[in-house]
Amino acid sequence: MSTITPYISDVLSQPEALRSCLEQYPRHVLDKLATATRQGRFTHIVLTGMGASITGTYPAWLILARSGLPVNSIETAELLHYALAQIDARTLLWVISQSGYSAEILSLLNHLSGEHTPAAMLGITNNLSSPVGQHCSPVLNIHAGDENTVSTRTYMNTLMVTQLAALQLIGEDISPAIDQFYAGIDQIAAYLANWQEHVADLKQRVGFPKRLIIVGRGTSLAAATTGALILKEAAKYSAEGMSSAMFRHGPLELADDTLTLLIYEGAQPTAKLNHDLGLEVQRLGGHVFWLSTKEDAEMPTILLPAGGELVRPMLEILPLQMLSISLAEYAGFEPGKFRNIGKITKSE
């Protein structure tokens, strides 16, 4: 039976943090920015962050992209050193930093002057007194509280807040989204109530794979990439996350009995493509697990709680959090305990 560590405590407190954040979400803070966006005052929108701060914005990026807005997502280090020309007097710069103190973010803020001064800066952070909280206007607090180790509450709350903000920027009423999130939080709480059973199940079924790749499409990419990141951080286990389509462009060569593939069903437009890929890897000898809300007749299934489209990326990360605990225990590590880094990355 797993012992509750600071990391596991953070995982289990996610529903409470999400409810607190949703209750405090400032519905009207983005009104002026949303009006300016719809009036075409920005020639482009740039989302930027590092680590889970940027992977957690992928669903929000999709909301903006599907609406037809000219939006790009660039990790802050690349934006700073190679793409600063993306920021000018008609740019809406959207800065996401859970701590508000990451090294690359601080460097970027110091370079925002002259021709690289954005028209507006929207900030998302867990610390309003941080440089991000002080430099950006408007700024949204994710209200995740103090986090002990690897990103858990901050990631979940970032997923929720950035999607709400994206919906507001495209002019949608967020009341239905808020209702969907409240229902989703209940699903997360119900899942986590049985967390030890989930860890034990994954320990038995997935084991300690020689190679592990996590794939998905659409909003599921957030869980695929962030899941691989937290396995590295929390379990010291090397895993890779990518799109199901990108997996076909080379990594499919890895498919044999040494490969374990976790594949998200995801949204319906691409679910069959994902399913076909899973069956192909299975035929090639790989160990495939289908992540879905219902059991699959042809592939072993890791069940996900059911939820709406906006909530799905939050529900999809839960089994990866459980797997991070399982793999850490297999390897003899305390889940989520840092050994080489700290909570805030202070050097580039």
ZAMARGU-4260 file (C-alpha; in steps of 0.2 Angstrom, whole numbers, plus 5000, padded with zeros to 4 digits):
<rodrens>
0) 5000/5000/5000 | 5007/5017/4995 | 5012/5029/5008 | 5005/5047/5007 | 5020/5058/5002
5) 5020/5077/4999 | 5018/5074/4981 | 5003/5062/4983 | 4995/5074/4995 | 4996/5087/4982
10) 4988/5075/4969 | 4974/5071/4981 | 4971/5090/4985 | 4967/5094/4967 | 4948/5094/4968
15) 4948/5106/4982 | 4960/5118/4973 | 4950/5117/4957 | 4934/5121/4967 | 4943/5136/4975
20) 4949/5142/4959 | 4932/5141/4950 | 4923/5150/4964 | 4936/5164/4963 | 4937/5166/4944
25) 4934/5184/4940 | 4922/5183/4925 | 4923/5202/4920 | 4942/5205/4921 | 4945/5200/4903
30) 4930/5210/4896 | 4940/5224/4888 | 4954/5212/4882 | 4940/5201/4874 | 4932/5216/4865
35) 4949/5221/4859 | 4952/5204/4852 | 4936/5202/4843 | 4938/5220/4836 | 4954/5214/4828
40) 4966/5225/4837 | 4979/5211/4838 | 4988/5205/4823 | 4993/5189/4832 | 4992/5181/4849
45) 5007/5172/4857 | 5006/5160/4871 | 5022/5157/4880 | 5028/5147/4896 | 5039/5133/4901
50) 5036/5115/4906 | 5019/5111/4912 | 5014/5129/4910 | 5015/5128/4891 | 5010/5110/4889
55) 4994/5114/4900 | 4989/5128/4888 | 4987/5117/4872 | 4968/5115/4874 | 4966/5134/4876
60) 4977/5136/4860 | 4965/5124/4851 | 4950/5135/4856 | 4958/5150/4850 | 4965/5142/4834
65) 4948/5134/4830 | 4940/5151/4831 | 4951/5158/4817 | 4962/5169/4828 | 4980/5171/4823
70) 4988/5162/4838 | 5004/5154/4841 | 5012/5144/4855 | 5030/5146/4858 | 5041/5140/4873
75) 5048/5155/4881 | 5066/5150/4879 | 5064/5149/4860 | 5053/5165/4860 | 5066/5175/4869
80) 5082/5169/4859 | 5075/5166/4842 | 5058/5173/4839 | 5057/5189/4848 | 5051/5197/4832
85) 5034/5189/4835 | 5031/5202/4849 | 5027/5220/4843 | 5015/5234/4845 | 5000/5223/4839
90) 5004/5207/4849 | 4993/5200/4863 | 5007/5191/4873 | 4999/5178/4885 | 5012/5173/4898
95) 5009/5158/4908 | 5020/5154/4923 | 5014/5145/4938 | 5028/5152/4949 | 5030/5168/4940
100) 5048/5167/4943 | 5055/5155/4930 | 5072/5161/4923 | 5066/5162/4905 | 5051/5171/4909
105) 5061/5184/4919 | 5073/5186/4904 | 5058/5189/4892 | 5051/5202/4903 | 5067/5211/4903
110) 5067/5211/4884 | 5050/5218/4882 | 5054/5236/4877 | 5055/5247/4861 | 5050/5238/4845
115) 5046/5222/4856 | 5033/5230/4867 | 5017/5220/4866 | 5000/5229/4864 | 4994/5219/4879
120) 5000/5206/4891 | 4989/5193/4899 | 4996/5184/4914 | 4992/5167/4921 | 5001/5163/4938
125) 4999/5156/4955 | 5008/5171/4963 | 5002/5188/4960 | 5017/5196/4969 | 5028/5188/4956
130) 5036/5197/4941 | 5022/5190/4930 | 5009/5195/4942 | 5016/5213/4943 | 5021/5215/4924
135) 5005/5208/4916 | 4988/5217/4915 | 4976/5209/4916 | 4982/5194/4926 | 4973/5179/4932
140) 4977/5170/4948 | 4975/5151/4947 | 4973/5149/4966 | 4982/5133/4967 | 4990/5136/4984
145) 5008/5131/4989 | 5013/5116/4980 | 5026/5104/4987 | 5034/5096/4972 | 5030/5091/4954
150) 5016/5101/4946 | 4999/5094/4951 | 4986/5107/4957 | 4995/5121/4947 | 4994/5111/4931
155) 4976/5106/4933 | 4971/5124/4938 | 4981/5131/4923 | 4971/5119/4911 | 4955/5126/4918
160) 4959/5144/4919 | 4967/5145/4902 | 4952/5137/4894 | 4940/5149/4902 | 4950/5164/4897
165) 4951/5157/4879 | 4932/5155/4878 | 4931/5173/4884 | 4943/5180/4871 | 4932/5172/4857
170) 4916/5180/4865 | 4908/5164/4872 | 4897/5164/4888 | 4907/5154/4900 | 4893/5149/4911
175) 4890/5132/4903 | 4909/5129/4904 | 4909/5133/4923 | 4895/5121/4925 | 4905/5108/4915
180) 4920/5111/4926 | 4911/5109/4942 | 4904/5092/4936 | 4921/5087/4931 | 4929/5091/4948
185) 4916/5079/4956 | 4923/5066/4944 | 4941/5069/4948 | 4937/5068/4967 | 4928/5052/4964
190) 4943/5045/4955 | 4955/5050/4968 | 4945/5043/4982 | 4951/5026/4975 | 4969/5031/4971
195) 4978/5017/4980 | 4967/5004/4969 | 4972/5014/4953 | 4991/5013/4958 | 4990/4995/4962
200) 4981/4991/4946 | 4994/5000/4935 | 5008/4992/4945 | 5001/4975/4941 | 4996/4978/4923
205) 5009/4991/4916 | 5023/4986/4927 | 5040/4994/4924 | 5041/4995/4905 | 5058/4995/4895
210) 5051/5008/4884 | 5036/5019/4886 | 5028/5031/4874 | 5011/5041/4877 | 5002/5047/4862
215) 4985/5056/4858 | 4978/5070/4847 | 4969/5086/4850 | 4967/5091/4868 | 4974/5074/4873
220) 4991/5080/4868 | 4991/5090/4884 | 4990/5074/4895 | 5002/5065/4883 | 5016/5078/4884
225) 5013/5083/4902 | 5011/5065/4907 | 5029/5061/4900 | 5036/5076/4909 | 5029/5071/4926
230) 5035/5053/4924 | 5053/5060/4922 | 5051/5072/4937 | 5041/5062/4949 | 5047/5044/4945
235) 5064/5048/4937 | 5058/5037/4923 | 5061/5041/4905 | 5045/5042/4895 | 5041/5051/4879
240) 5024/5060/4874 | 5019/5065/4857 | 5005/5065/4844 | 4998/5049/4838 | 5002/5055/4820
245) 5020/5060/4824 | 5022/5042/4831 | 5019/5035/4814 | 5033/5046/4807 | 5048/5036/4814
250) 5044/5030/4832 | 5033/5016/4825 | 5050/5007/4821 | 5051/5005/4840 | 5035/4993/4840
255) 5040/4976/4847 | 5039/4967/4863 | 5050/4980/4872 | 5038/4994/4869 | 5023/4999/4879
260) 5011/5012/4871 | 4998/5022/4881 | 4986/5029/4868 | 4971/5041/4872 | 4955/5038/4863
265) 4952/5057/4864 | 4939/5067/4854 | 4928/5058/4841 | 4935/5065/4825 | 4951/5056/4828
270) 4947/5042/4839 | 4947/5029/4825 | 4964/5034/4819 | 4970/5032/4837 | 4962/5015/4838
275) 4969/5009/4822 | 4986/5014/4828 | 4984/5005/4844 | 4979/4989/4835 | 4994/4990/4823
280) 5006/4992/4837 | 4998/4977/4846 | 5000/4967/4830 | 5018/4971/4829 | 5021/4964/4846
285) 5020/4980/4857 | 5010/4981/4873 | 4996/4993/4871 | 4984/5001/4883 | 4969/5011/4877
290) 4964/5025/4888 | 4945/5028/4887 | 4929/5030/4897 | 4924/5013/4891 | 4932/4995/4890
295) 4938/4991/4872 | 4935/4973/4865 | 4952/4973/4856 | 4965/4982/4868 | 4968/4982/4886
300) 4959/4997/4893 | 4964/5010/4907 | 4947/5017/4911 | 4945/5036/4912 | 4931/5045/4921
305) 4918/5052/4909 | 4917/5071/4907 | 4914/5085/4894 | 4926/5091/4881 | 4934/5105/4892
310) 4936/5093/4907 | 4943/5079/4897 | 4961/5085/4897 | 4960/5086/4916 | 4953/5068/4918
315) 4966/5061/4906 | 4981/5066/4917 | 4975/5056/4932 | 4981/5039/4926 | 4998/5047/4922
320) 4999/5054/4940 | 4994/5037/4947 | 5007/5029/4935 | 5021/5041/4942 | 5018/5034/4959
325) 5018/5016/4953 | 5034/5018/4943 | 5043/5028/4957 | 5039/5014/4970 | 5045/5001/4957
330) 5062/5011/4956 | 5064/5014/4974 | 5061/5033/4974 | 5049/5043/4984 | 5036/5049/4972
335) 5038/5067/4967 | 5054/5071/4977 | 5066/5082/4968 | 5085/5077/4968 | 5092/5088/4954
340) 5081/5103/4952 | 5069/5113/4963 | 5051/5119/4961 | 5057/5135/4952 | 5069/5134/4938
345) 5081/5148/4941 | 5094/5146/4927 | 5092/5145/4908
</rodrens>
